[in-house]
């Protein structure tokens, strides 16, 4: 006999907890409560049946903790002495990662988390790997809660493109065009082409004069080298001057030398680069555009090619390489893609173009 399913409820804030109570809840069955301070709600918790509940990293008074555990609920305590919340219920915003940037990048949570990952990246350090895995699971869960990704278009490319480079401006216009067409721009979250695409998405409501003004302001810190602090502060100033939806970025602390750009509205930052890459490419179901890049971009191309190669016509995702000279001569990826695609459904899903306009036309 099939057991009836228990409704699943994610509670990620004290406000949501109170709303569920006000709606007349009598049981916590199916509840998953993430990183909520419930020390002021012991009386309310004791009035609910805890069977089938799950509490992840929540602050609980001892009486409430015992009530939940003894009544059939599960309590996973917070892991102490971490510079991050392993159970966070939401994606990051730029303000989360760059808090304290006025005192220098090294003072920010982003820098401190990267330093922690380097210090604890030791074989057999179970506490480190568990904390990182729990964090990445929470980020994946929060990312899953965003709207469906059929309209998501990935923009990949090199992190070394300066804000003053014509290619950077072209990527800004690309991101703006995609957002104006109703697409969600998703990038790897780093500087260069990735930052430009997220910036372009945030500038979708603005005219060309605003684009020129934003780029002129960013030119004061054209690269994150030598100063991530100056680079980030310039970006945050532009973000405040031209607020908008910058789309999604999925960066990683694995590449600690690449600070996350500030223009994405939702930032899903992972410890695991392999998991991050898989999530990034699988979410961009509307197509993926590859601007000129190096090893990281090439890896992303072939990671996305694999499911197309083995897939049928219904599962193909458009893969669009931008820059004929770059992808045929500088890094001759295109000839190999053509050889792989011969006589397969994949042949209809790979493209090589030379301009941003040609690329956007293929996903619009």
C-alpha positions in Angstrom: 0.0 0.0 0.0 1.4 3.4 -1.0 2.0 5.7 1.9 0.6 9.3 1.5 3.3 11.8 0.7 4.1 14.5 3.3 4.0 18.1 2.0 7.5 19.5 1.9 8.0 23.0 3.5 11.3 24.9 3.3 11.6 27.5 6.0 14.6 29.8 5.6 13.7 32.9 7.7 12.0 33.7 11.0 9.4 35.6 9.2 8.4 32.5 7.1 8.4 30.4 10.3 5.9 32.8 11.8 3.7 32.8 8.7 3.5 29.1 8.7 2.4 29.2 12.4 -0.1 31.9 11.7 -1.6 29.7 9.0 -2.6 27.1 11.7 0.2 24.6 11.6 -0.1 21.8 14.2 2.8 19.6 13.1 6.3 20.0 11.7 6.1 17.0 9.5 7.9 17.7 6.2 9.5 20.9 7.5 13.1 21.6 6.5 14.2 24.6 8.5 17.6 26.1 7.4 19.8 28.4 9.5 17.0 30.2 11.4 17.5 31.6 14.9 14.6 30.0 16.8 15.8 30.8 20.3 12.7 33.1 20.8 10.2 30.5 19.6 10.6 27.6 22.1 7.0 27.9 23.3 5.7 27.7 19.8 7.9 24.7 18.9 6.7 22.8 22.0 3.2 23.1 20.7 3.9 21.3 17.4 4.5 17.7 16.7 8.1 17.3 15.6 7.9 14.0 13.8 9.3 14.1 10.3 11.0 17.5 10.7 14.6 18.5 9.8 16.5 21.4 11.3 19.8 22.4 9.7 22.1 24.8 11.5 19.3 26.4 13.5 19.8 28.2 16.9 17.5 26.3 19.4 17.1 26.5 23.1 18.0 23.2 24.9 14.3 22.5 25.7 13.3 22.9 22.0 16.3 20.9 20.8 15.3 17.9 23.1 11.7 18.1 22.1 12.5 17.9 18.4 15.0 15.1 18.8 12.9 13.0 21.2 9.8 13.5 19.1 11.3 12.1 15.8 12.8 15.2 14.3 16.4 15.5 13.1 18.7 18.3 14.2 21.9 19.0 12.4 23.8 21.6 14.5 25.8 24.4 13.1 29.5 23.6 12.5 31.6 26.0 14.6 34.5 28.2 13.6 33.6 28.6 9.9 33.7 31.8 7.9 30.5 30.8 6.2 27.1 29.2 6.9 27.0 25.6 5.7 23.2 25.6 5.8 22.4 29.0 4.2 19.0 29.1 2.7 19.6 31.6 0.0 22.0 32.5 -2.8 24.6 35.2 -2.2 24.4 38.8 -3.2 27.4 40.9 -4.0 26.8 42.7 -0.6 27.2 39.4 1.2 30.5 38.4 -0.4 32.0 41.9 -0.4 30.9 43.1 3.1 33.7 45.2 4.6 35.3 45.9 1.2 36.0 49.5 2.3 38.6 48.0 4.6 40.2 46.0 1.8 39.4 42.8 0.0 41.2 40.7 2.6 38.5 41.7 5.1 35.6 40.5 3.1 33.8 37.2 3.6 34.7 36.1 0.0 38.5 36.5 0.8 38.2 34.8 4.2 36.2 31.9 2.8 38.8 31.4 0.1 41.6 31.5 2.7 39.8 29.0 4.8 39.4 26.6 1.8 43.1 26.8 1.2 44.2 26.3 4.8 41.9 23.3 5.2 42.4 21.7 1.8 44.2 18.7 3.3 43.8 15.0 2.6 41.7 13.4 5.2 40.3 16.6 6.7 36.8 15.3 7.2 35.4 18.3 8.9 36.5 20.5 6.1 35.1 18.4 3.3 31.8 17.9 5.2 31.4 21.6 5.8 32.1 22.4 2.1 29.8 19.6 0.9 26.9 20.8 3.1 27.4 24.4 1.9 27.4 23.3 -1.8 24.3 21.3 -1.2 22.5 24.3 0.3 23.6 26.5 -2.6 22.3 23.9 -5.1 19.0 23.8 -3.3 18.7 27.6 -3.3 19.6 27.7 -7.0 16.9 25.1 -7.7 14.3 27.5 -6.2 14.9 30.1 -9.0 12.5 30.1 -11.9 12.8 27.4 -14.5 15.9 27.7 -16.7 14.4 27.3 -20.2 15.1 30.9 -20.9 18.5 30.9 -19.3 21.4 31.7 -21.7 25.0 31.0 -20.7 27.8 33.4 -21.5 31.3 32.0 -21.1 34.6 33.6 -21.9 38.0 34.7 -20.6 38.4 36.4 -17.2 41.3 38.5 -18.4 39.4 40.8 -20.6 39.9 44.4 -19.3 37.0 46.7 -18.8 38.5 49.1 -21.3 38.8 46.4 -24.0 36.3 46.6 -27.0 35.5 42.9 -26.4 34.3 43.9 -22.9 31.9 46.5 -24.3 30.6 44.0 -26.9 29.9 41.5 -24.1 28.0 44.2 -22.2 25.8 44.8 -25.2 25.3 41.1 -25.6 24.1 40.8 -22.0 21.8 43.8 -22.4 20.3 42.4 -25.6 19.7 39.0 -24.1 18.0 40.5 -21.0 15.9 42.8 -23.3 14.8 39.7 -25.2 13.5 38.2 -21.9 16.5 35.9 -21.4 18.2 35.3 -18.0 21.9 35.8 -18.4 23.9 33.1 -16.5 27.7 33.3 -16.3 30.6 31.7 -14.5 30.6 34.7 -12.2 34.2 35.9 -12.7 35.7 39.1 -14.1 36.2 39.8 -17.8 33.6 38.6 -20.3 31.5 37.1 -17.5 31.3 40.3 -15.6 30.5 42.2 -18.8 27.6 40.0 -19.6 26.1 40.3 -16.1 26.7 44.1 -16.2 24.9 44.2 -19.6 21.9 42.4 -18.2 21.7 44.9 -15.3 21.8 47.7 -17.9 18.9 46.4 -19.9 16.5 49.2 -18.8 19.1 51.9 -19.7 20.1 53.6 -23.0 23.5 53.7 -24.7 24.5 56.9 -22.8 24.2 54.9 -19.5 26.4 52.1 -21.0 29.0 54.7 -21.9 28.9 56.3 -18.4 29.1 52.9 -16.7 32.1 51.9 -18.8 33.8 55.2 -18.2 33.4 54.8 -14.5 34.7 51.2 -14.6 37.8 52.3 -16.6 39.2 53.7 -13.4 39.9 50.1 -12.3 40.1 48.2 -15.6 41.2 44.9 -14.0 41.1 43.1 -10.7 44.9 43.1 -10.9 46.7 44.6 -9.1 43.9 45.6 -6.7 40.7 43.5 -6.2 39.6 46.2 -3.7 39.7 49.0 -6.3 38.1 46.8 -8.9 35.2 45.7 -6.7 34.6 49.3 -5.3 34.3 50.6 -8.8 31.9 47.9 -9.7 29.8 48.4 -6.7 29.6 52.2 -7.4 28.3 51.5 -10.9 25.8 48.9 -9.5 24.4 51.5 -7.2 24.2 54.1 -9.9 22.4 51.8 -12.4 20.5 49.2 -10.4 19.0 46.4 -12.4 18.7 42.6 -12.7 22.1 41.3 -13.6 21.0 37.7 -13.9 22.8 34.8 -12.3 26.4 33.9 -11.8 27.9 30.6 -10.6 31.5 31.1 -9.5 33.8 29.0 -7.4 36.4 29.4 -4.7 38.4 26.8 -6.5 39.6 29.6 -8.7 40.4 31.9 -5.9 42.4 34.2 -8.1 39.1 35.1 -9.9 37.0 37.3 -7.6 33.3 37.2 -8.2 31.8 40.1 -10.2 29.3 42.3 -8.4 26.7 42.7 -11.2 24.9 39.3 -11.0 21.7 39.6 -8.9 21.9 36.0 -7.7 25.4 34.4 -7.0 25.6 30.7 -6.5 29.2 30.3 -5.3 30.5 26.8 -4.8 33.6 25.2 -3.3 33.5 22.3 -5.8 34.4 23.4 -9.3 33.3 20.1 -10.8 29.8 20.5 -9.3 29.7 24.2 -10.2 30.6 23.5 -13.9 27.9 20.8 -14.1 25.3 23.0 -12.6 26.3 26.0 -14.7 26.1 24.2 -18.0 23.0 22.2 -17.2 21.0 25.3 -16.2 21.7 27.2 -19.5 19.1 25.3 -21.5 18.4 28.3 -23.8 21.9 28.1 -25.2 25.5 28.8 -24.4 27.7 31.5 -26.0 31.4 31.2 -25.8 33.4 34.4 -26.2 37.2 34.1 -26.6 38.9 32.4 -23.6 41.5 30.0 -22.6 41.7 26.7 -20.7 38.6 27.3 -18.5 36.5 28.2 -21.5 37.7 25.3 -23.5 36.8 23.0 -20.6 33.3 24.4 -20.5 32.9 23.9 -24.2 33.7 20.2 -24.1 31.8 19.6 -20.9 28.7 21.0 -22.6 29.4 19.1 -25.8 29.3 15.7 -24.2 25.5 15.5 -23.5 24.9 17.0 -27.0 27.1 14.3 -28.5 25.2 11.5 -26.8 21.8 13.1 -26.9 19.1 13.0 -29.5 17.5 15.9 -31.4 15.1 16.7 -28.6 17.8 17.2 -26.0 20.2 19.5 -27.9 21.4 22.8 -26.4 22.7 25.4 -28.9 26.5 25.9 -28.4 27.7 29.1 -30.1 31.4 29.9 -30.5 32.0 33.6 -31.1 35.2 34.6 -32.9 36.2 32.7 -36.0 39.9 33.5 -35.8 40.1 32.6 -32.1 38.3 29.2 -32.3 39.8 28.1 -35.6 43.4 29.4 -35.4 44.4 30.6 -31.9 42.6 27.7 -30.2 41.4 25.4 -33.0 38.4 24.0 -31.1 35.9 24.3 -34.0 37.4 21.7 -36.3 37.3 19.1 -33.5 33.7 20.0 -32.8 32.8 19.5 -36.4 34.5 16.1 -36.4 32.6 15.0 -33.3 29.3 16.3 -34.7 29.5 14.5 -38.1 26.4 12.3 -38.7 25.0 13.1 -35.2 22.1 15.2 -33.9 24.7 17.4 -32.4 25.5 18.8 -35.9 22.5 21.0 -35.7 23.3 22.5 -32.4 26.9 23.9 -32.8 27.6 27.3 -34.4 30.6 29.4 -35.2 30.0 33.1 -35.7 32.1 36.2 -35.8 29.9 38.9 -34.2 27.8 39.4 -31.1 24.8 40.2 -33.3 25.1 36.9 -35.1 25.3 35.1 -31.7 22.2 36.7 -30.2 20.2 36.0 -33.3 20.7 32.3 -32.7 19.2 32.4 -29.2 16.6 35.1 -29.6 
